[in-house]
Amino acid sequence: MFIDDASDIRILHIETDGEPISTPDDASDLVGTAWSHHANLIAVPVERLDPEFFRLNTGIAGEITQKLVNYRLRLAVIGDITEHLAESNALRDFVWESNHGDQIWFLADEQALDAKLAERAARRRTR
């Protein structure tokens, strides 16, 4: 894990290696870690998420994302989810909606996260 600051956002980057994030308790652990580091965005590699996260009918994605949103934390899922998207229209819709919002993003890599944050900061400056 490491902390990074970009475009007025403090980011908690979760390492690729480790136990899968698969329960609301895991999300609570993320909340605690983010708060202890004063982070307001958690960047989680796809590899750390339980594959069931991407099957929306399991409810895991909803439980985890809702817990983070309730605590006013943003989530960036970093990595290739092409296989998961090919299997589910519902997931494709969820990702599209999420990426047009401000709380949950699915991004290909860290550079895409940096670009998203820079875009968001630019929009805030023009308001």
C-alpha positions in Angstrom: 0.0 0.0 0.0 1.1 3.5 -0.7 -0.4 7.0 -0.5 -0.3 9.5 -3.4 -1.7 13.0 -3.8 -3.0 14.0 -7.3 -5.3 16.9 -8.3 -6.3 17.7 -4.7 -7.2 14.0 -4.0 -5.3 11.8 -1.5 -5.2 8.3 -2.9 -4.7 5.0 -1.0 -3.2 2.6 -3.5 -3.9 -1.1 -2.6 -1.2 -3.5 -3.6 -1.9 -6.3 -6.1 -0.8 -9.1 -3.9 -3.0 -10.0 -0.9 -6.2 -11.6 0.1 -9.2 -10.9 -2.2 -11.6 -8.1 -1.3 -14.9 -9.9 -1.1 -17.0 -8.9 1.8 -18.4 -5.8 3.5 -15.9 -6.5 6.3 -13.1 -6.1 3.8 -14.7 -2.8 2.7 -14.8 -1.7 6.4 -11.0 -2.5 6.6 -10.5 -0.3 3.5 -12.5 2.5 5.1 -10.4 2.3 8.3 -7.1 2.3 6.3 -8.2 5.1 4.1 -9.3 7.2 7.0 -6.1 6.6 9.0 -4.1 8.0 6.0 -6.6 10.8 5.3 -7.3 9.4 1.9 -10.5 10.1 0.0 -10.0 7.7 -2.9 -9.1 4.0 -2.8 -7.4 2.6 -5.9 -7.9 -1.2 -6.0 -6.2 -3.4 -8.6 -8.7 -5.8 -10.4 -6.6 -8.7 -9.2 -7.5 -7.9 -5.5 -11.3 -8.1 -6.1 -13.0 -11.4 -5.7 -14.2 -12.5 -9.2 -17.7 -12.6 -7.7 -17.5 -8.8 -7.4 -18.0 -8.6 -11.2 -21.1 -10.9 -11.1 -23.6 -8.2 -10.0 -26.3 -10.7 -9.1 -24.1 -11.8 -6.1 -24.5 -8.4 -4.5 -20.8 -8.2 -3.6 -20.1 -5.1 -5.7 -23.1 -3.4 -4.4 -22.2 -4.1 -0.7 -18.6 -3.0 -1.1 -19.3 0.1 -3.2 -22.2 1.2 -1.0 -20.1 1.0 2.1 -17.4 3.1 0.6 -19.8 5.7 -0.8 -21.6 5.8 2.6 -18.3 6.8 4.1 -17.7 9.4 1.4 -14.8 7.5 -0.2 -14.3 7.1 -3.9 -13.3 3.9 -5.5 -11.1 3.4 -8.6 -10.9 -0.2 -9.8 -7.7 -0.4 -11.8 -7.0 -2.9 -14.5 -8.5 -4.8 -17.4 -12.0 -6.1 -16.9 -12.7 -6.9 -20.6 -13.5 -10.6 -19.8 -16.0 -9.6 -17.1 -17.7 -7.0 -19.4 -18.0 -9.6 -22.2 -20.0 -11.8 -19.8 -22.5 -9.3 -18.5 -24.6 -6.5 -20.0 -25.6 -5.4 -16.5 -21.9 -5.0 -15.6 -21.2 -3.1 -18.8 -24.1 -0.7 -17.9 -22.9 -0.4 -14.3 -19.3 0.5 -15.4 -20.6 3.0 -17.9 -22.8 4.7 -15.3 -20.0 4.6 -12.7 -17.4 6.1 -15.0 -19.8 9.0 -15.8 -20.2 9.7 -12.0 -17.8 10.9 -9.4 -17.7 8.1 -6.8 -16.8 4.8 -8.6 -14.5 4.4 -11.6 -13.3 1.5 -13.6 -10.0 2.4 -15.3 -7.5 0.6 -17.4 -4.4 1.7 -15.5 -2.8 4.3 -13.2 -2.4 6.7 -16.1 -6.1 6.6 -16.8 -6.7 7.4 -13.1 -4.3 10.4 -13.3 -6.2 11.6 -16.4 -9.6 11.2 -14.8 -8.5 13.2 -11.7 -6.9 15.9 -13.9 -10.2 16.1 -15.9 -12.2 16.3 -12.7 -10.0 19.1 -11.3 -10.2 21.1 -14.6 -14.0 20.9 -14.4 -14.0 22.1 -10.9 -11.9 25.1 -11.8 -14.2 26.2 -14.5 -17.3 26.2 -12.3 
